[in-house]
Amino acid sequence: MLTGKYTHSLDSKNRIIIPSKLKEQLGAKITIMRGSDRCLTMYSAEEWESYAQKISELPKTQVREITRYLYSNSIEVQPDAQGRVMLSPDMLAFAGIERNIITVGCGKYAEIWSEEVWNEKNLDKEPDNFTEMLLELGL
């Protein structure tokens, strides 16, 4: 289970560090794709395969555009010994990442955020109706 919040920086070669706890759980091969909400999403090889399998089972006529978008905006990476991976300028621009990064575990996947976008969206704030949401979901 991917959990936690980690703060770090983009280096001069457009590399980010995948926090060691997340790196251990994500494994040697990680897929990073454009997520929603202006963040990047990381999947382990196993979770990416499960995600891709669900897409492949849908009628092609319904998912052509989605498939094209998802796969053309995804990269497969292998972290180096320090846990660093290089991100493309396109991915950095999409997420608004210029320097400071927040990485958060989200259960089966992790998200990479620009610290500025994270703060702009006020994502550390507990939702106003947090308790009601949990109750509605039976949690």
C-alpha positions in Angstrom: 0.0 0.0 0.0 1.5 3.3 -1.1 1.2 5.9 1.6 2.8 9.1 2.9 3.7 12.5 1.7 7.2 13.4 0.6 8.8 16.7 -0.4 11.8 17.0 -2.7 13.2 18.9 -5.7 13.8 18.5 -9.4 17.5 18.4 -10.2 19.3 20.1 -13.1 18.8 17.1 -15.3 15.0 16.9 -14.9 15.2 14.0 -12.5 13.1 13.5 -9.5 13.8 11.2 -6.6 11.2 8.6 -5.9 11.1 8.3 -2.1 12.8 5.1 -0.9 9.6 3.7 0.8 7.6 4.2 -2.4 10.4 3.0 -4.6 10.5 -0.3 -2.7 6.8 -0.8 -3.1 6.7 0.3 -6.8 9.5 -2.0 -7.8 12.2 -1.9 -10.5 9.9 -0.9 -13.4 7.5 2.1 -12.9 5.0 3.6 -15.4 4.4 7.3 -15.0 1.6 9.0 -16.8 -0.3 12.2 -16.9 -2.9 12.0 -14.2 -5.9 14.2 -13.6 -5.8 17.4 -11.6 -2.4 18.5 -13.1 -0.3 15.8 -11.5 1.6 12.8 -12.7 0.6 9.3 -11.6 3.0 6.4 -10.9 2.2 2.7 -11.1 4.1 -0.4 -10.3 4.5 -2.8 -13.3 1.8 -5.0 -11.7 -0.7 -2.2 -11.2 0.0 -0.8 -14.7 -0.7 -4.2 -16.2 -4.0 -4.4 -14.4 -4.9 -0.9 -15.5 -4.0 -1.6 -19.1 -5.9 -4.9 -19.0 -9.1 -3.1 -18.0 -8.6 -0.7 -21.0 -8.0 -3.6 -23.4 -11.2 -5.3 -22.4 -13.4 -2.3 -23.4 -14.7 -2.0 -26.9 -12.1 -0.3 -29.1 -14.7 2.0 -30.6 -15.3 3.4 -27.2 -11.8 3.8 -26.0 -9.7 4.7 -29.0 -9.2 8.3 -27.9 -8.6 7.5 -24.3 -6.1 4.7 -25.2 -4.2 7.0 -27.6 -4.0 9.7 -24.9 -3.0 7.5 -22.0 -0.3 5.5 -23.8 1.2 8.5 -25.7 1.4 10.4 -22.4 3.0 7.5 -20.4 6.6 6.5 -19.9 8.2 3.4 -18.4 11.2 4.2 -16.1 13.6 2.3 -14.0 14.9 4.3 -11.0 18.7 4.5 -10.7 20.5 3.4 -7.5 19.6 6.7 -5.8 15.9 6.3 -6.8 16.0 9.0 -9.5 14.0 9.0 -12.7 14.1 11.5 -15.6 10.9 13.2 -16.6 10.3 14.6 -20.1 9.8 18.4 -20.5 6.2 17.7 -21.6 5.4 15.9 -18.4 7.0 18.6 -16.3 5.1 21.3 -18.1 1.8 19.4 -17.8 2.2 19.1 -14.0 3.7 22.6 -13.6 6.8 21.2 -12.1 9.7 23.7 -12.1 11.6 23.0 -8.9 9.8 21.7 -5.7 7.8 18.5 -5.8 5.4 16.7 -3.5 4.9 13.0 -3.9 2.0 11.3 -2.2 1.0 7.7 -1.9 -2.6 6.9 -2.9 -3.0 3.2 -2.1 -2.3 1.4 -5.4 -0.6 4.3 -7.1 1.3 7.4 -6.2 1.0 11.0 -7.5 3.8 13.6 -8.3 2.7 17.2 -7.8 4.3 20.6 -8.3 4.5 22.0 -4.8 3.0 25.3 -6.1 0.0 23.4 -7.7 -0.5 21.4 -4.5 -0.6 24.5 -2.4 -2.7 26.4 -4.9 -5.3 23.6 -4.7 -4.9 23.6 -0.9 -4.7 19.8 -0.9 -3.4 19.6 2.7 -6.8 20.9 3.9 -9.2 18.3 5.2 -12.4 18.3 3.0 -15.2 20.2 4.7 -17.5 17.2 4.6 -14.8 14.6 5.3 -16.7 12.7 8.0 -19.9 12.6 5.9 -18.0 11.3 2.9 -16.5 8.5 5.0 -19.9 7.6 6.4 -21.5 7.6 3.0 -18.8 5.2 1.8 -19.3 3.0 4.8 -15.9 3.7 6.2 
